Amino acid sequence: MLGRMTGPKTIFAILMIVAGSSSSAPAAEDFGRLPPLELTPTDLTNCELGEEVLAKGNALAAGLLIEECLTQPVIPETRAKYLGLKGSADLQLALFDLALRDFEGALGIEPKNAQFLTGKGQSLLGLTRSAEAVDAFRSALALEPTHVEALMGLGEAYLLEGKTPLANAFLAKAVEAAPHNRAARLARGKAWVQQGEYALAETDFSAVIADTPQTFEAHYLRGQTRMALKDYEGALADFDAAKALDDDREDVRLDRVLALAQLRRTSDAQLELNEVIDMAPNNVKALMMRGRLYLALKDKDKAKADFVQAVTIDPNGPYTDEAMAELHELNRMDWSDYLED
């Protein structure tokens, strides 16, 4: 029998689903204060609801539902299935140690399941245990030679180990096995970027966009690739598309600034930076970029204010030395102006 929807984690998960986002859900410490939920025997079980919720993209709620379900007596075949789904949810949440535990539990029941072996490999890859990941992916491919996720995973594992020719070969096999698989194309495109093969990467990202034009990641990655190819108009078009799909991403906006700067659209770049800093006042990278823009516009006072703010926010951060160097140069310029007067 599968677990009925009665526990506090279940109520938490349901509230998350109703709210539509984790930010609107109650805190984890509220589990024990949640009221009992009375359901009839015809209602979905936790595991079934968790599977449905996972398919709709809510990994956290799905994981909670399935976890509570698995505390109940479940026949082995069903337990293996839902341990695998719980592992998939944990992978999406980057909880790689938990995902590994889930997939190893599933493999304890079904040791020759290619999907579970692939999930184990992906978990190990997330934990940067690439040699073990290679073994898991190869075991999966021994069972299903055209398993796309295993081919992708093996390519990514070899890339992590610096074995570029092998990585390229397996990523190519993944694309060959499923030419319209978005994840396979994106994985190979990212591999090309790491190798500096930007034209080849652009081709893969473009193929994804041709199939699914509303893919944020493909537009953003193609924009970065086009920047490397010095196609600044094309890059800006992609950053605009990515921004339209996710207006809250500061990294997209800052890359858009770089494209605008290359196109000598200084006013637009300044406007974008102002919006980013209004949205995220502690974004040190944005402050540094705006400070340098002010320098280019010969507005030393505003430049100095941004550099000082950057150092104040993160005095030991990665931009501190650069900000201090800029401030030192600005102070030197101030003294030069004073002496000339």
PyMOL commands that set and color helices and strands:
alter all, ss='L'
color gray80, all
select helices_A, chain A and resi 8-19+22-24+28-33+46-55+59-69+76-92+96-109+114-126+130-143+148-160+164-177+182-194+198-211+216-228+232-245+250-262+266-279+284-296+300-313+320-340
alter helices_A, ss='H'
color red, helices_A
deselect
rebuild
show_as cartoon
